[in-house]
Amino acid sequence: MTSTTVQRGDIIQVGGRACRVSNLFQLPQGSEQLLFESGELLTMHTRTRLVAVRMQRRR
């Protein structure tokens, strides 16, 4: 996952904890600031690469 592919609802493991993305904020130069359900923030720069889980939405 990169700053251009992250989406709301993605679950990202940070420091051994699974964190769900509740909102995204676009920053300059292609960076994104992620707001997790816990209230914590994480800034992803254009070179940041993370492993995440994306659940399929039922239709």
Secondary structure as the mmCIF struct_conf table of DSSP 4:
data_model
#
loop_
_struct_conf.conf_type_id
_struct_conf.id
_struct_conf.beg_label_comp_id
_struct_conf.beg_label_asym_id
_struct_conf.beg_label_seq_id
_struct_conf.end_label_comp_id
_struct_conf.end_label_asym_id
_struct_conf.end_label_seq_id
TURN_TY1_P TURN_TY1_P1 SER A 3 THR A 5
TURN_TY1_P TURN_TY1_P2 ARG A 8 GLY A 9
STRN STRN1 ILE A 11 VAL A 14
TURN_TY1_P TURN_TY1_P3 GLY A 15 GLY A 16
STRN STRN2 ARG A 17 GLN A 26
HELX_RH_3T_P HELX_RH_3T_P1 PRO A 28 GLY A 30
STRN STRN3 GLU A 32 PHE A 36
TURN_TY1_P TURN_TY1_P4 GLU A 37 SER A 38
BEND BEND1 GLY A 39 GLY A 39
STRN STRN4 LEU A 41 MET A 44
HELX_LH_PP_P HELX_LH_PP_P1 HIS A 45 HIS A 45
TURN_TY1_P TURN_TY1_P5 THR A 46 ARG A 47
STRN STRN5 ALA A 52 VAL A 53
HELX_LH_PP_P HELX_LH_PP_P2 MET A 55 ARG A 58
#
